[in-house]
Amino acid sequence: MQAVVEGLSAYAERALRYAAVVVPGEDDPFMAHAIDFPGVVGAGDSPQEAETELRRGLASMIEHLELLGRPVPEPLSQYSGSFSVRVPRSLHMALVQQARAEGVSINAEVTMLLTQALASQRG
């Protein structure tokens, strides 16, 4: 997902370089998190809206850090955010059905499940 950020054009392009994870939220339907900026989040009624809000927050954070003369973390460019994995057909079917039931793409569903699994392991 690449959201359009309006009103912060000088920093919006830089904000798009950072990887984002969008998952179902507890208080909001969807939450977007930036891997390189812990604590910068976006919330929305759709994955796209959550990511747009995240990108606005990232652009503001980049601007703020630069105004203070503080370093802006570089994106983790070695991670493309894409990998391929083979699963049994039955698991593929179950994932597709669950994603449809929740009204999200299979990519969003798998991302949410992986994020939840990692979070539960970290305690």
C-alpha angles and dihedrals in degrees: 000000000000112000125202113241115203127200098019100071096149091060102021094082090054091048090058091062093070123091116244134196119205118199137163109276133221099229098017125043092243135018126195120204129192114223094209096044110050109200096028106111140160128209131199149146091257134032089250093052091048091051092047089054090047091052090051089051092048092050090050092047092050090050092047094049091049092049089053091047092241124141119266111220115244117239116259091253095174089072114072095186090237132099136152125236131176118223133177114273091244091057091046090052092048091050092049091049093048092047091051091049090053094043095240136113120266088248091056091046094050091045091052093048093048092047091050092048092050092046092051091051091052090054 
